[in-house]
Structures are given as structure tokens and as C-alpha cells.
Amino acid sequence: MTTETVRVPLGDRAYDIHIGAGLLETAGTILSPLLNRERVVVVTDENVFAAQGQALKNGLSGINAEFIILKPGEATKSFDVFQDLTGRLLNLGVERDDIVIAFGGGVIGDLTGFACAVLRRGCRFAQIPTSLLAQVDSAVGGKTAINAPQGKNLIGAFHQPTVVIADIVSLETLSPRELRAGYAEIVKYGLISDAPFFDWLEENGAALLTGDQAARIYAVKKSCEAKAAIVSADEHERGKRALLNLGHTFGHAFEAVFGFSDKLLHGEGVALGMVLAFEYSARRGMCNADQATRVKAHLAACDLPVEASALSNNLTAATLIEYMKQDKKVEQGALTLILANTIGDGKIVKDADIEDVADFLKEKTGH
């Protein structure tokens, strides 16, 4: 099966995203020309190492690879783990021109990327994402972060990887729930800028989720192309890049309520958030209610959360609003929401009235 390559055009910091089947076992061939010395440190978690560590070791044959293995889960994106990780990287003698490999899902990618952003004032790193969510979103674009008690991803930096290697065979070790969570981020690209892609997902999403490799490669490539175009135009999220946060302001608030735990995966929060974004867009008269219904129907057909009231009886609009006020896009105390004029036409709205959003959430949560 052909390997696809997507270029992220950022001048002297441009890099390639390699997408295909079996790339773990050829990772050394991709990485070797980029190495300053034949040595890497790989940061991963226990689950990924158990399932795919040997394949990567095989692929890095001839390269001295040392592994740092962390606990899995969102709780790993913490100050304590960040401090431990940077200390271990320093103890291993990682230099600025070395490459540290982030081998795992979004948690490992975000944490490792942030550690590399500040280690010796910036060292190189590679992303080898093993989850669908990471392959289509978090591994691309240079956003790195850890979580704070006040909210998700509030402490971080922009730090672009040197290369991204997305092996879609890695997805075969994921649970159906994790695949669905990653799929939500794929749907996002269709909703913000590519209506024909959303049409394709309505037709092919089920095949993608049940293992069709060609469909997976196509969807990952389309998602990476969309993200690369936006990142190259607005690397530091001062404008258009905010569109990539469709569903995230709502979704992060739900994640915070559940303590960033596996009670609600990130992609599940995003799925619910996108439904709410379209429903709130319809409330504001921006898009037709039929569009919101269509989005909700597709995500529901993929067994993703689409009803806030179904998550918990204890959710309240007031609690969600407090978390939403911590969103990184808040300006002068006003909420910025990513809404939509229609499917394929996302819009950044900087004047969202907090009281109106609170009333909307009261209707959706029942509290």
C-alpha cells in the first residue's frame, strides 16, 4: 500500500507527515537522515510499549534507542510528570540537536513536545502517533501542553516536530471507543472547511471505523492536509487556526467536569461540543437547524455522545461556564466560540454572550 506524504510548509521549520501501513518497521529509514547522531530517546506509555514497542525497536535497528515508559492516561499530562520527564531526559544527556521521539497518543505527544520545547531552551522531537486522534490532530501543528487544575492544555508552547510518522497499522490495537474518539476530530475538518469531505465521511465513516485501511489512510491524509494548510497560515492561533477548535470550548468544559479522566475521552467531548456548536449556531440564526440535526445524526450513528443531559445528572450550566471562562481564546472576559454558517463553513465568533450561552447550556443539561 502506497505511503502518502503531506508537507507542512513552515519555511526552515517545514516538515513531512508520512502516512501509511507498516511505517513503524521502517521508522529508522525515515529518521536516520534527520539525526545529528545515531541516538534517540523514545517517550511512550505502558500500553503503547506493550502493544507496539517491539515493532518500533525493530524499525530503529542500528539506532541507539533508549525508552522512557510512563503511565497511560490524561493524568500523565501533569506538572509532576513533566518535571520527572525533563529530569530524566537531562540525565540521559539529551542535547539540543538530538531527536526525542513521542511514541503514543495525544497525551504522550503533548507532554513530550512541551518537554522538548523547554529542554535546553528547545530540542528537536519527532511524533510517532499511535492513536487516530493524534494522527489527525494533536501530532500535527506544534501545539504542546500539560493540563492545569483550572483546565486542559493551559500550560504549553508552540514547538513544531521535525517529522511525523503515522502508521495506520497502529490503529489496530485501539479499542473501538478510542477509534470513535479519534474519528470525531476527522469529522471536524469536514465541518469547518470541507463539506464534500463530510459527505464522504457519511458514506465511508463506518468502513473506516471497522478497519478499512484505504479509508483510514485517505481520511488521515485529508485531515493532515487541512490542518497543514491552516497551521502554515496561522501557526500561533491568532486568527484562522482557531477554527480547529470547533467543539473544543464546550468539550473541554465537559472534560474538566469529569476530571480529564476516561469517563469522557477528549474526542467524545469534542463530538458533543460540535453538536452543541451547531445547535448554538442555529439558535443564533447562523445555520439552518437541519444542518445541526445532520451533524448530530452522523455522530450518533458512530456511537459518540451527542446529548449533554445523558452524560450525568450532576452537570450544571454554571459549572460548565466557569470552565469555559478559562478557555485560552477568552479575550477581555468574552467567550470566543467556533460556530458555523453551514457544514463546511466554520466561523470564529468573538462576541458570544456568556449569559445566553449559559441559558443554552441550561436547556441542554437540564440544570
ZARO-524420 format. One record per residue: residue in one letter; y, x, z of N, C-alpha, C in turn. Coordinates in steps of 0.02 Angstrom, whole numbers, plus 50000, padded with zeros to 5 digits. Atoms other than C-alpha are relative to their C-alpha. Layout:
ZARO-524420
aYXZYXZYXZ
...
END
This chain:
ZARO-524420
m499415004250000500005000050000500625004450000
t499414995850010501705006949949500425000350064
t499524999249946502875013950080500704998549974
e499315001650018504635006850072500475004350041
t499504996149964506175016750120500684996649994
v499335002949998507845009650174500475005450028
r499514995049979509355021250189500554996750040
v499425002249961510655018650325500565004849984
p499504995450026512205026050242500595001150048
l499484998549950513255033950379500255007249991
g499734993450012513905049650296499525005550021
d500434994449979513245065550377499514997950054
r500485002649951512315054650503499534994849969
a500445004650035511385044550371499275001650015
y500714998949987509525042150397499584994849964
d500475004450035507995034050321499574996050049
i500495004249965506915019850384499384999749954
h500635000150038505115022050323499584994150024
i500365006249983504115005750318499354999949960
g500635000350036502275004650276499414999650047
a500615000449960500475004050335499705007050008
g500324993649987499665019150418500485005950009
l499514994549996501265029150445499945004150064
l500104995949940500795034650621499615006349984
e500454994550015499465045750548500295005049950
t499644995250042500715054050430500685001650029
a499354999149969502145054950554500235007249998
g499824993050001502095073850559500295002249933
t499754998450067502365074850371500724997849992
i499315002650004503935064150387500475004050045
l499584996849950504575073150542500125007549988
s499964992750004504225091450502500625002649965
p499404997450032505655093850378500644999150041
l499415001549959506855087150510500025004150064
l500044996549936506295098250654500335006849997
n499704993449992507265113350713499465005050022
r500594996149982505645119850791499414995150004
e500595004350004503865113150784499814997550070
r500115002549932504025104350951500374993550009
v499685006449984504375086351004499784997850069
v500205003649940504365076251164499974992749981
v500115007150016503685058551147500074996050064
v499935004649944504275044951267499684993449980
t500355006150017503145029751271499844996350065
d500235003449939502385017151392499244999750002
e500724999849989500645014951461499624995849949
n500355004450047500175000451346499985002949930
v499974997250067500765008651185499575006349996
f500394993950001499975025251231499254998549997
a500715001850000498305017051267499774997349932
a500195003350063498315007051105500095004449939
q499814996650062499115019150983500155007550010
g499834993049987499375036051067499595004949960
q500434995450037497885044250983500195000449926
a499805000050071498455038850810500625004349989
l499414995950007500145046850839499845007450011
k500214993049989499345062650911499695002949937
n500314997750062498305063850753500535001449947
g499474999450050499855061450648500475005950012
l499574994449982500785075150740499625006750002
s500414993950001499415088050711500415005949973
g499624994250020500195105250701500695000350033
i499365000149964501725099950802499844999750074
n500095000249927501775103750988500334993750028
a499745006349976501965086351063499834999050074
e500095001549929502215082751248500194992850012
f499905007249990502105064751309500264998550070
i499775003049937503095055951445499814992749997
i500275006850002502225039651486500294995950058
l499655004149951503215026051576499654993350009
k500265006749989502815008951647500284995349946
p499755004850050502944994651521500444994750032
g499615005749976504174980351536500745001350004
e499274999750000506024976551540500285003550061
a499764996749939506184983251719500075007549991
t499954992950013505985000651645500705002049975
k499324998550022507734999351571500494999750059
s499615000049938508495003451741500315006850012
f499694993749980509605016851819499485004950027
d500494995649968508145023651919499565003449949
v500444997250052507005026051769500405004649954
f499574995850041508455032751666500115006850032
q499894993749965508815045951798499375004349999
d500634996450001506985050651809499865002949931
l500154997850069506805051751619500445005949980
t499564994550020508335062751592499805006450038
g500224994249962507725074251731499375003149970
r500624997450029506005075851652500135003349932
l499844996950064506745079451480500345006850010
l499694993649986507835093051554499495005150025
n500524995549974506355100451648499545002549944
l500414997850056505405101151484500385004549951
g499614995450042506815111451409500224997149934
v499775003050062507365098951277500705002549983
e499364997450024508775106451175500344994849955
r499615004950039510145097551078499724999049930
d500255000650068509335101150910499264998149996
d500695002649999507595095750965500014992649983
i500065007250011506955078450923499554997150055
v500395004049953506375066551060499794993749964
i500255005950035505285052550993499954994150049
a500085006349964505485034951060499444996149967
f500615002950029503745027751032499814993850039
g500145006349964503635009551083500444994449974
g499585005750017504574993251082500735001250018
g499294999549988506384989351116500195003350065
v499854997049935506334994551298499995007649995
i500064992750006505725012151259500545002749953
g499504997750047506895013651110500705000150029
d499345000449969508435008051205500105005250054
l499974995249945508075018651358500015007249975
t500044993250026507585034351262500625001849960
g499404998750039509035032751143500605001450044
f499444998949954510265031451287499945006750035
a500114993549969509485046351374500205005649952
c499834994850050509675056451213500755000049984
a499285000450013511455050351190500405004250049
v499624996549949511995058651352499705006750019
l500324993749982510735072851373500335005849962
r499634994350029511685089151344500554997649953
r499465003350039513075077851275499764997749931
g500275002850062511925071751139499475004349968
c500534996650037510245077051070499684995149951
r500285004150053509275070650921499384996150024
f500615003849985507935057250929499774996249939
a500305004050053506765047850815499734993650030
q500285006449979506255029750828499344998849963
i500635002450029504425025250801499844993450034
p500075006549967504495006650844499324996949988
t500685002850004502844998150881499984992450008
s499975007349996503424980150906500394997449940
l499655002950057504044968450771500754999650015
l499305000449981505664965750866500355006749992
a499694993450006506014984350874500045002249927
q500004997850070505554987250691500564996849960
v499495003550040506784974350627500684999950032
d499355000749967508164975950755500185006050043
s499744995349951508294987350905499935007349981
a500094993050019507645003350824500495002349947
v499554998550055508945002450686500724998750022
g499295001349988510815004550706500335003850055
g499714995549952511045016250852500254996950065
k499835002849935511315004050995499485002250052
t500454997949947510575011351154500294997650066
a499735002749938510705004751331499464999250053
i500425002449945509975000751500500344993850029
n499745006249970510194984751600500355001450066
a499674999949935511314981651750499854993450035
p500115006549966511144968251885500444994549972
q499535005050027512624959651802499794997349932
g500215002450066511744958051634499645005249960
k500424996050044510754965251491500415004849957
n499714995050046511224981151397500745001450013
l499294999149985512884983151487500205007350009
i499864992949992512735002051509499645003749944
g500334996850057512435011651349500495003849956
a499604996250047513095021051199499744998749929
f500225000050069513045021051010499755007049984
h500304993550015511875035150958499464999049947
q500455001550056511035034750788499385004650002
p500604995850005509245040750767500035004649940
t500064995550057508775054750648499564997149946
v500455003350046507405044350568499664994350037
v500395005649973506465027950594499364999549960
i500665000650033504605026350557499684993650025
a500275006649981503975008350558499324999049967
d500695001050024502085007250541499794992950016
i500165007049986501634989050520499294999150026
v500665000349969499844992950572500074999650076
s499875000349928500584995050747500034992850025
l499915007049979500924976350749499344996650015
e500655003249990499054972650750499785000250073
t500184999749930498964977450934500424995350043
l499575004449962500304964950985499674993250013
s500235006949987499934948251065500374995249954
p499655005050041500374932650965500704998450028
r499355001549970501784929451089500515005449983
e499534994550016502564946651060500194999849926
l499845000750071502444944150872500514994549988
r499535005550009503314927550883500705001950024
a499364997949973504684935050990500375004549950
g499694995750050504994948450859500214996249938
y499865004050059504954935550721500684996650006
a499355003349991506474927050796500575004349973
e499484995550025507514942450754500005000249923
i500035000450073506904941450573500364993849975
v499675006350019507464923350562500755000850004
k499284999049990509174928850625500345002449936
y499684997250060509514938750465500094994749946
g499925005550047509204923550357500574995450020
l499505004849976510324912850466500715002549995
i499314997550000511824924550469500265001749930
s499734997650063511894930250288499564999149939
d500465000050057510414926250177499584993650000
a500355006550001509944907950151499345000349960
p500644999650036508624912150017499455003450042
f500494996749956507764923650143499744995050052
f500235005149954507714909350268499524995149965
d500455004350038506944898450132499315003449995
w500634996350006505624912150106499624999950066
l500335000049935505274912750292499684993250016
e500305006749989504984893950299499334999549962
e500625000250040503654896550164499485005050023
n500464994349988502904913050223499955002250072
g500004997949930503254914450409499324999550033
a500655000949969501554907850459499525005649979
a500434994650024500654920650350500205006650032
l499764993949968501734934550420499745000550071
l500215000049930501304929550598499255000750008
t500734999749993499444928550563499705006249968
g500274993650019499294945950488500095002349928
d499914998050070499834946450305500435006349997
q499644993650000500314964850284500575000249949
a499475000050051501294962350123500604996050022
a499455004149974502314948550202500385003650055
r499684996349946502654959350353500445005749973
i499614994650029503224974150250500634997349967
y499435003050034504354963050145500534997750051
a499535002649950505134954750299500345005550039
v499704994349964505394971250391500505003449955
k499544996850046506184978850236500644995949992
k499415004350008507344963950208500445000150062
s499624999949937507854964050391500375006650008
c499694993449993508194982750391500565000949949
e499474999650050509194981550229500624996250023
a499435004049976510274967850305500355003650057
k499694996649943510554977550465500355006449978
a499694993950024510904993850374500674998749967
a499375001750033512244985550269500554998450051
i499515001949950513104978350422500205006050042
v499854994249957512964994250527500445005049962
s499604995150038513665005150387500734997749992
a499325002750006515174993550375500364999650067
d499685001049934515474991850563499545002850054
e500484996749956514505004550663500094998350073
h499865000849928515355001550831500174992950021
e499955007149983515374982550827500724997950017
r499315002349993517254979850808500144993949958
g499895005750044517024966150680499344996949979
k500575003450032515614960850564499345001050037
r500654998749968514214968950665499844994950055
a500125005049948514454955750800499564994249974
l500435005350027513574943550680499275001050019
l500694998649982511954952250728499824997250068
n500125002849934512154944250899499924992449999
l500145007150003511814926650836499464998150050
g500495002249951510924917950980499965004350062
h500094995349945511104932951095500424998450062
t499595001549941512534927251207499664994650042
f500395005049964511564911551253499355003050025
g500664997449983509904920751250500005004950058
h499964995249945510434935051364500124996550067
a499895003749938511044922451492499354997150027
f500665002649978509324914251496499565005750025
e500394994249977508504931351510500225002150069
a499744997949934509634935651657499774995350055
v500235005049951509174919451746499285001550020
f500704998549987507344924651732499895007350019
g500054993249975507724942251792499755005149950
f500234995550053507384950651624499265001550007
s500724999349988505534947751654499614997149941
d500415002850053504064942551547499954992350004
k499965007350000504424924651598500364997449938
l499655001750063505584924551447500125006549963
l499914994050040505434938151316500674999849963
h499354999750032507014944151229500034995649937
g500005003850061506534936551062499954992550013
e500035007149982506124920051147500694997450020
g499315001849982507864919851223500444999549939
v499615000150061508604923751053499854993749959
a500195006050038507624909550971500354993950029
l499665005649969508274896951097500755000649990
g499294999050010510004904651083500244998249931
m499815001750069510024902550894500014992549990
v499995007450003509554884250911500644997450032
l499395002349966510974881951036500625001849960
a499424998050040512184891550924500114995149943
f499935004850055511824879850779500184993150026
e499835006649972511884864450889500734999950024
y499304999749978513544870150963500465000449940
s499614999950062514184873950787500084992849973
a499965007050023513764855950740500464996050045
r499565003449953514644849850898500745001349983
r499324998150018516204859150842500204997849930
g499855002350067516084851650668499975005549947
m500044994450047515704868350586499444999249950
c500565000850046513994864750514499714993050008
n500315006649999513014849150474499435000050051
a500535000649949511844842950611499315001049969
d500644999150034510434843250482499805007449998
q500144992950001510604862150474499715002350067
a500254998349933510364863650662499294997450009
t500675003049995508854852150651499495004249962
r500454995950041508094862950514499835006650035
v500124993849963508304878950615499534998750058
k500415001649942507564870750768499284998549980
a500675001950023506084863850670499605006249981
h500374994050020505624880750597499795004250060
l500174996049941505704889950762499494996450044
a500495003849962504744876050848499315000549968
a500634999450036503404877050713499675006850012
c500254993349984503244895550759499855000750074
d500165000149928502954890650941500485004350041
l499474996649962504604898051001500394994950040
p499635004849959505674890051138500614997249963
v499435003150034506934877651068500374995050045
e499695004849954507354866751220500155003450066
a499804996849936508344873751367499704996350059
s500245003949943507784859551480499265001050013
a500724999049992505954864151451499845006750034
l500134993449970506144881851521499904999750075
s500035000349927506454877451702500414994150024
n499615005449969507034863251812500605002550038
n499484997249958508184875151903500585003049961
l499454997350040509294880551758500624995750008
t499375003749996511114875851780500505003149952
a499494997650046512564877151659500465005050035
a499554995549963513624885451794499725007150004
t500314993449996512384899651817500005003549933
l500014997150067512204902351630500705002449979
i499314998250018514094902651606500215006550035
e499824993949964514294916051740499705006149966
y500304994450037513074927151647500335001049932
m499684999450065513904923351481500685003350005
k499354996749990515564929251552499945007650003
q500114992849997514774946451571499835002949931
d500184997850067514404947251384500495005349976
k499594994450023515044963151301500544997849951
k499515002350049516004952851172500574996050031
v499455003549967517114944351302500655003849990
e499354996950009518944947751262500534996050037
q499485003249959520344943951385499744993650033
g500295005549963519174932351477499744994349958
a500225005450044518754921751324499315001749971
l500664999050029516984919351259500055001149925
t500104999350072516564925951087499294997849985
l500675002450019515114916551009499895001149926
i500184999650070514204919350846499714993149982
l500195006750020514094902250766499874999949925
a500185000250071513774896150589500354994249965
n499745005350044514594886450449499424996449966
t500615002850029512874883750373499475005450005
i500534994950002511204892650358500195005349948
g499804994650044511614909650283500735001850003
d499284998749995513434909550336500214999950073
g499804999449930513694915650514500755001250007
k499274999449988515434915850591500125002350071
i499794997649935516204925450735500564995650026
v499505004649971517164913250846500245002950066
k499734996749941518314921250974500384995450047
d499615004649959519094905651047499574994650031
a500455005049971517584896851121500244998150070
d499755002449936518214886251264499434999850051
i500534999349950517214890251420499804993150028
e500165006649972517334872551489499604995849951
d500375003850050516734864951326499295002749993
v500684997050002515274877251318499604997950061
a500345002149938514864872851499499774992849995
d500195007150008514854854251458499404999549952
f500564999950048513724857751309499365002150034
l500604997549966512514867651418499754995050053
k500215005349953512504853751549499574994849964
e500395004850039511894842051414499315002849983
k500634997150022510544854251360499535001650057
t500424998349943509924859351532499874994050046
g500055005749955510174842651620500315001350067
h499694998349936511104851651761500675003449987
END
